Each structure stands twice: as C-alpha cells, then as structure tokens.
Amino acid sequence: MMNRALVLILLCASFSAQAELSIQITQGVDNPIPISVVPFAWEGAGVLSENVSQIVINDLQQVGEFRALSPGNMLSLPNEENEVFYRDWRVLAQDYLLVGKITRATGSQLVQVQYEFFDVNRELKLAGEVLTGSVTQLRDIGHQISNVVFELVTGTRGAFTTQILYIVSEEVGGQTVFRLEKADYDGQRAQVLLESNEPIMSPSWSPNGQDIAYVSFETSLPRIYTQNIATGQRRQITNYPNINSSPVWSPDGNRLAMVLSKDGSPDIYVQDLLSNELIRVTDHPAIDTEPSWSRDGSAIVFMSDRTGQPQIYQMEVGASSFNVERLTYDCFQCMKGQFLPDGVNMVHVRRETRQDPNYQIAILNVETLRVITLTDTSLDESPSVAPNGSMIMYATKFAGRGVLDAVSIDGRVKFRLPSSQGDVREPSWSPFFN
C-alpha cells in the first residue's frame, strides 16, 4: 500500500457528500425520562426548511435517555408560558415540557426562536431564551436547545452541537474512491473535505475544532497533513521515509503525536507544529503505534507488541525509553487506548483470548483494573469519545458494510449511523466548539 501513488482529484472545505448517515436507535435505557416537546409555532409566511422541535426530539431520543410524547396524545399545544397548565402534563405522566415559537425578526431575513423549558412536577420554569439566526441555522438552534435540556436534566453538558469526521470508501466505475467527510454528530449535513482515488486515513480534530490532521497517499508513501476546516488550506507536516501515520493533536494544539519508521521499526514521535522540532518518544525494535495523549498532555498512550501480542502502554514525553508503564494485562490483544475526560477510565479495543475471534469496545479503569465490555459485535474498531465523555463512537460491520455505531459509557444506550452507500470507518468526534 505504501508504494501506491495518489491522484488527488478534489480538495474543498465544503461539498455536499454523496452518502448520507442517518441515526437508527438500536438500544435505549429501560426507563427513559418522559418529556413533551410541543411542536413550535411558526408565525410567518411559507414553510420552514427545518422542524426545530423535531430536531430536539430526535436529539434527546437518540441518546436513549428520553422518551418524547407524541403530539397526537397531548391535551393542549402551548407555545409560551402563559398557555402552560401543569395539570395537563401531570395527567400524562410527563416529567418535563418544552414549548416554543418561531417568528421572523422585524425588518430582517433572520428568524427568532423562543423556547421555554419546564419541570412539570415542581411546576418550575427551568430555562427560556430567544435565539436569533438565519433559516439555514435552524438545525444549529435546535441542537443548542437540546444541549440546554440535556444538561439541566442529566447534569452533563450536551454534545448535540458537535461534529464527526470519518472516512468513506466506495466503488465508483470499477475504482475505489476515498472521501474524508465531516458531519453533525447525527450524520446530517455531511460535507466532503477531501476526495481521492487512494487511501485517506486517521482523521483527527485539533482541540479548538478549527483544523484537522490526517494521512494521505499523495506521494509514493503516506504523509501527514493538516487542513483548516473553514478555508481548506492544507499543510504537509511530514516527509520522512517509510511509515508516516496516526497523527493526534496534543491537548494544547501545538504538537502532533505520530508514528514514524524513519529510524527502523515504527515508533512514537512528537512534532512541534510551531518550531517543527521532532522528539522521539519510544525507541524499541517492536512495533509501537496508535498514540493518544493523556488528558494533561504530559504522556502518550500507545499500542506495542513488544511482549508478543498488542498491549497498551503509557510513557511520559521526554522520559527515558525504559520508563514505560504497561496498562493492560488481562486480554490477549488490547489496542486503540484513549482516556475518557476523567483521565482514569480508558476506552480501548480488546480481544479476550487467542480462541476468541471477536474485537470489542471496552473501558478499563487504570486504578481499579475493572473492565466493562460495551459492545457485543465482532469487528469493532477505532473508538472515539464524545467531548462530554458520555458516548463512544466506533466503526463496525453491519449487513456486510462498514458503519458507525455509538454506545454510552455504561453500555445501556446504542445507536447506529449506517451509510446509504459505501463503507464508513475511522470516526473522530470533535471537541466542543465553544
């Protein structure tokens, strides 16, 4: 693969994607929270391009924590606080109520979305505001409202305004085409960032969400690039002999961890993006790969087969090559380690025994060594953690095609983003954008 030439056929920061992803809920919690989201009134001419209240319903139900009441079963359809009668919603055993209306701003092409959120049992208004934006921003406004509702009820910051990167491969005219795509967390509004006749791999978000890094085969060997999302401007970061792979941004956004084999076997390196200084982190004849950062950016987590089978290790940047800590012991193969925001629990891919052919997503507590296996499919890989730490997205197979699945960190909630065409793999969940 490393000797294949790349023909770059398209580079653009914003193109409509050919394959849409659409969430399918595959597992939810046993007792979801009952909530009523009343259809938002539209006080204007024509038909809006987006249904804001339905976007909120989809967000809340997709994470499995909520169950929305059908509007056909509602006793009333209020759109503001003075129309709310709590008894109507207590009769229907609803815990929470969201109402709203959309108006066109006076003398403007902008719209205003007013929403109010209530605790039915306590007869208390929890939130309410007016959000202003263009018609094309209605989906963003809906996701923003979902964030407010989710955080007020669960205490966890909502991630509905985040995005994902992923790779799509598709047969077109007898040739495989590879696309690097960006979409909302739920697969909507997909955009092609890069399209090529040769592989694109390992997409990674910068901490501020403005830039990405990835591997592209534009020359006879893979090379690491960064790209600005807004402008599409690219920068080639590496041009070393042999393997250049697995770029991952440091928490401060100033460095990239990567895998290079320029000095022999694959090892972990860190390159400063400002000075271009390159630091070698590991130095071992075995294969060291799949780097990720500790939460404070002082250490690198990586996979190595130095004991004969893939296991996960951790090493401080700049430490002696002998100062390596092994993190996994109880699996035949453990790979793709990445810490959750708490810095204690680590998501990874594991194969339990030599006889077991399955690769599944699991969480290891590095202090207690407790392991929780989250998935029960057989070819799960490339886990990526939501910035609020509540969900993990990963690549798997379904009906013979690569798809993206997501699972909550307790394993209770699952949803799938199948593609209408092509194989989807290597998801990367964005940071918060504000």
C-alpha positions in Angstrom: 0.0 0.0 0.0 2.8 2.4 0.9 4.2 2.2 -2.7 1.0 3.2 -4.4 0.8 6.7 -6.0 -2.1 9.0 -5.1 -4.0 11.1 -7.6 -5.7 13.9 -5.8 -8.9 14.6 -7.6 -10.7 17.0 -5.2 -9.9 19.3 -2.3 -12.5 21.5 -0.9 -13.7 22.7 2.5 -17.4 22.3 1.8 -19.1 20.0 -0.7 -22.3 18.0 -0.4 -21.5 14.4 0.5 -22.7 11.6 -1.7 -23.6 9.3 1.1 -25.9 10.3 4.0 -25.7 8.9 7.5 -29.0 8.6 9.4 -29.3 7.5 13.1 -31.1 4.3 13.9 -31.6 3.7 17.7 -30.6 0.1 18.4 -30.8 0.1 22.3 -32.1 2.6 24.9 -32.5 2.7 28.7 -35.2 0.6 30.4 -37.0 3.7 31.9 -36.4 6.7 29.7 -37.3 10.2 31.1 -40.8 11.2 29.8 -40.7 14.6 28.1 -43.2 16.5 25.9 -41.8 18.7 23.2 -44.7 20.7 21.8 -44.5 21.5 18.1 -43.1 25.0 17.8 -45.4 27.5 16.3 -44.3 29.3 13.1 -45.6 32.8 12.9 -44.5 33.7 9.4 -45.2 33.1 5.7 -44.2 29.9 3.9 -42.8 26.7 5.3 -39.6 26.5 7.3 -36.8 24.2 5.9 -36.2 22.6 9.4 -38.6 21.4 12.1 -36.8 22.7 15.3 -39.0 20.8 17.8 -38.5 17.5 15.9 -34.7 18.1 15.9 -34.8 18.4 19.7 -36.9 15.2 19.9 -34.5 13.3 17.7 -31.5 14.5 19.7 -33.0 13.6 23.1 -34.3 10.2 22.0 -31.2 9.2 20.0 -29.1 9.3 23.2 -31.6 6.9 24.7 -32.2 8.9 27.9 -35.6 10.4 27.0 -39.0 9.3 25.6 -41.0 12.0 23.8 -44.8 12.1 23.9 -46.5 12.1 20.5 -48.2 15.4 19.8 -51.4 13.4 19.0 -51.6 12.4 22.6 -51.1 15.9 24.0 -54.1 17.5 25.8 -53.0 21.0 24.7 -50.4 22.6 22.5 -49.0 25.7 24.3 -46.3 27.8 22.7 -45.4 30.0 25.6 -45.5 30.0 29.4 -48.9 31.7 29.9 -50.5 28.8 27.9 -49.0 26.1 30.1 -51.3 24.2 32.5 -49.2 21.8 34.5 -52.1 19.5 35.3 -52.5 18.6 31.6 -48.9 17.2 31.7 -49.1 15.5 35.1 -52.2 13.6 33.9 -50.0 12.3 31.0 -47.2 11.4 33.5 -44.7 13.8 31.9 -41.7 15.0 33.8 -40.6 17.8 31.6 -42.2 20.1 29.0 -40.6 22.2 26.2 -42.6 24.8 24.3 -41.6 27.4 21.7 -42.4 29.5 18.7 -40.5 30.9 15.7 -41.0 34.4 14.3 -39.3 36.5 11.7 -37.3 39.3 13.1 -38.8 42.7 12.2 -37.3 44.1 9.0 -34.8 41.2 8.8 -34.3 37.9 7.0 -33.4 36.4 10.3 -35.7 34.3 12.5 -36.1 34.3 16.2 -36.7 31.1 18.1 -38.2 31.5 21.6 -38.3 28.4 23.8 -39.2 27.7 27.4 -38.4 24.6 29.4 -40.4 23.4 32.5 -40.2 20.9 35.3 -43.8 19.6 35.4 -43.7 18.0 38.9 -42.2 21.1 40.5 -44.2 23.5 38.4 -41.0 25.4 37.7 -39.6 27.1 34.6 -36.0 25.9 34.2 -34.9 27.8 31.2 -36.0 30.2 28.5 -34.4 32.5 25.9 -34.7 33.9 22.4 -32.2 32.7 19.8 -31.7 34.5 16.5 -30.3 33.2 13.3 -30.8 32.6 9.6 -33.1 29.9 8.3 -30.0 27.8 7.5 -29.1 27.9 11.2 -32.3 26.4 12.5 -30.7 23.0 12.8 -27.9 24.5 14.9 -30.5 26.3 17.1 -32.4 23.0 17.6 -29.2 21.3 18.7 -28.4 24.2 21.0 -31.8 23.9 22.7 -31.2 20.1 23.1 -27.9 20.9 24.9 -29.7 23.1 27.4 -32.4 20.5 28.1 -29.9 17.6 28.4 -27.6 19.4 30.8 -30.4 20.7 33.0 -31.9 17.2 33.3 -28.8 15.0 33.4 -26.1 17.4 34.8 -23.9 16.5 31.9 -23.0 19.0 29.2 -24.8 18.2 25.9 -22.8 17.3 22.8 -25.5 17.8 20.2 -23.7 20.8 18.5 -20.5 18.7 18.0 -19.4 17.1 14.7 -17.7 14.0 13.5 -15.0 13.1 10.9 -15.0 9.8 9.2 -13.7 8.0 6.0 -15.9 6.7 3.3 -14.7 4.2 0.7 -17.0 3.5 -2.3 -16.7 1.7 -5.6 -17.3 4.1 -8.5 -16.8 3.0 -12.1 -14.8 0.0 -11.0 -12.5 2.0 -8.9 -12.4 2.6 -5.1 -12.9 6.3 -4.2 -12.0 7.5 -0.7 -13.6 10.5 1.0 -12.8 12.4 4.2 -16.1 13.7 5.4 -17.4 16.0 8.2 -21.0 15.9 9.5 -23.1 16.8 12.5 -22.8 14.3 15.3 -26.0 12.7 14.0 -24.6 12.3 10.4 -26.6 15.2 9.0 -25.3 18.0 6.8 -22.3 15.9 5.6 -19.5 17.7 3.7 -16.6 16.3 1.7 -13.3 17.7 2.8 -11.1 15.6 0.6 -11.7 13.0 -2.1 -9.1 10.7 -3.7 -8.5 7.6 -5.7 -6.1 6.4 -3.0 -6.4 5.8 0.8 -7.1 8.6 3.3 -6.6 7.5 6.9 -6.5 8.5 10.6 -8.5 11.8 10.8 -8.0 13.8 14.0 -9.5 17.1 15.3 -7.5 19.9 16.7 -8.6 20.9 20.2 -10.2 24.1 19.0 -12.1 22.3 16.2 -10.7 24.6 13.5 -8.2 22.2 12.0 -7.8 18.5 11.3 -4.9 16.2 10.7 -4.9 13.0 8.6 -2.8 10.7 6.5 -3.0 10.9 2.7 -1.2 9.0 0.0 -0.3 11.9 -2.3 3.2 10.6 -2.9 4.6 7.2 -3.1 4.4 6.9 0.7 1.8 8.1 3.2 2.3 11.6 4.5 0.7 13.6 7.3 -1.3 16.7 6.5 -3.2 19.3 8.5 -6.1 21.2 7.0 -8.1 24.2 8.1 -11.8 23.5 8.1 -13.0 26.9 7.1 -10.5 27.7 4.3 -9.5 24.2 3.1 -5.8 25.4 3.3 -3.5 22.4 3.8 0.0 21.9 5.2 2.2 18.9 4.7 3.6 18.1 8.1 5.9 15.1 7.4 8.0 13.8 4.6 10.0 11.1 6.3 11.0 7.8 4.7 8.6 4.8 5.1 5.7 5.0 7.6 4.2 8.4 8.5 0.9 7.7 10.3 -1.6 8.1 13.1 -1.4 11.9 13.8 -3.1 13.0 17.0 -3.2 16.6 18.3 -1.9 17.4 21.8 -4.4 19.0 24.2 -2.8 22.4 23.7 -3.0 22.1 19.9 0.7 22.9 19.4 2.0 19.4 18.8 1.2 16.2 16.9 1.9 12.7 18.1 2.6 10.4 15.2 4.1 7.1 14.1 7.3 7.1 12.0 9.6 4.3 10.9 12.3 6.5 9.5 14.8 5.1 12.0 13.9 1.5 11.6 10.8 0.0 13.3 7.7 2.0 13.9 8.0 4.3 16.9 6.1 7.2 18.5 7.3 10.7 17.8 6.0 14.2 18.7 6.4 17.1 16.3 6.1 20.7 17.4 3.9 22.5 14.9 5.4 25.9 15.6 9.2 25.0 15.6 8.9 21.7 13.6 11.1 20.2 16.3 10.7 16.4 16.3 11.1 14.4 19.6 11.3 10.6 19.6 9.2 9.2 22.4 9.7 5.4 22.1 12.7 3.5 20.9 12.1 -0.2 20.7 12.6 -2.9 17.9 8.9 -3.9 18.3 6.0 -2.1 16.6 4.8 1.0 18.6 1.7 2.6 17.2 -1.8 4.1 17.8 -0.7 7.1 20.0 -3.2 9.1 22.1 -2.5 11.8 24.7 -3.0 11.8 28.4 -5.5 14.5 29.4 -2.8 16.9 30.6 -0.6 16.3 27.5 2.4 15.1 29.5 2.3 11.5 28.4 1.5 9.3 25.4 -0.7 6.2 25.4 0.2 3.7 22.7 0.0 0.1 21.5 3.0 -2.1 21.3 3.6 -5.8 20.5 6.9 -5.8 22.5 5.6 -8.7 24.6 4.4 -10.7 21.6 0.8 -9.5 21.4 -0.6 -6.0 21.2 -1.0 -4.4 24.6 -1.4 -0.8 25.7 1.4 1.2 27.4 1.9 4.8 28.6 5.1 6.8 28.6 5.9 10.4 29.5 7.1 12.6 26.6 10.8 13.1 27.0 11.2 10.3 29.6 13.7 7.5 29.3 12.7 4.7 26.9 13.0 2.4 29.9 10.3 4.3 31.8 7.3 2.7 30.2 4.2 1.7 32.1 2.1 -1.2 30.8 -1.6 -0.6 31.3 -3.3 -3.8 30.0 -2.6 -7.4 31.2 -5.9 -9.4 31.1 -6.5 -9.5 27.4 -4.9 -11.5 24.6 -4.8 -8.3 22.5 -5.6 -4.7 23.6 -5.4 -1.8 21.2 -6.5 1.8 20.5 -6.3 3.1 24.0 -7.8 6.6 24.7 -8.6 8.1 28.1 -12.1 9.5 28.9 -12.2 13.1 30.1 -11.9 11.8 33.7 -8.3 10.7 33.0 -8.9 7.4 34.8 -11.1 5.3 32.5 -9.7 4.3 29.2 -11.7 3.1 26.2 -9.9 0.5 24.1 -10.4 -2.4 21.6 -9.9 -5.8 23.1 -9.7 -9.4 22.1 -10.1 -11.5 25.2 -8.4 -14.8 24.2 -6.5 -16.4 21.4 -9.5 -18.6 20.6 -11.9 -15.6 20.7 -12.1 -14.0 17.2 -14.1 -11.0 18.3 -12.8 -7.5 18.8 -15.0 -5.4 21.1 -15.1 -1.9 22.7 -14.4 -1.9 26.4 -13.5 0.5 29.2 -10.6 -0.1 31.6 -10.3 1.8 34.9 -6.5 2.0 35.2 -6.7 2.4 39.0 -9.0 -0.5 39.9 -8.3 -2.5 36.7 -12.0 -3.1 36.3 -13.1 -3.8 32.8 -16.5 -3.1 31.3 -17.2 -4.5 27.8 -19.6 -2.3 26.0 -20.3 -4.0 22.6 -21.2 -7.4 21.5 -20.5 -7.3 17.8 -17.4 -8.9 16.4 -15.3 -6.4 14.4 -15.5 -3.2 16.4 -12.6 -0.7 16.0 -11.5 2.9 16.1 -13.3 4.2 19.2 -13.7 7.9 19.6 -15.0 9.6 22.7 -17.6 12.4 22.7 -16.2 15.6 24.4 -18.6 15.2 27.3 -17.4 11.6 27.9 -21.0 10.2 27.7 -20.8 8.3 24.4 -18.2 6.4 22.3 -18.5 6.2 18.5 -16.7 3.4 16.7 -16.6 1.5 13.4 -18.1 -1.9 12.9 -19.7 -4.1 10.3 -23.5 -4.4 9.6 -25.1 -6.3 6.7 -21.7 -6.6 5.1 -20.9 -2.9 5.1 -18.8 -0.6 7.3 -21.0 1.6 9.6 -20.5 3.8 12.6 -22.1 2.8 15.9 -22.2 4.7 19.2 -22.6 3.3 22.7 -22.9 5.1 26.1 -20.1 4.6 28.5 -22.4 2.4 30.7 -23.3 0.3 27.7 -27.1 1.0 28.1 -27.7 3.1 25.0 -26.7 2.4 21.4 -27.4 4.0 18.1 -26.1 3.4 14.5 -25.3 5.7 11.6 -25.5 3.5 8.6 -24.4 4.9 5.2 -26.7 4.6 2.2 -23.7 3.7 0.1 -20.0 2.8 0.7 -18.1 1.6 3.8 -17.7 4.1 6.6 -14.8 3.8 9.1 -12.4 5.7 11.4 -14.7 8.1 13.2 -13.3 11.1 15.1 -15.6 13.0 17.4 -15.0 16.8 17.5 -14.3 18.8 20.7 -16.8 21.3 21.9 -16.7 24.4 19.7 -17.2 26.9 22.4 
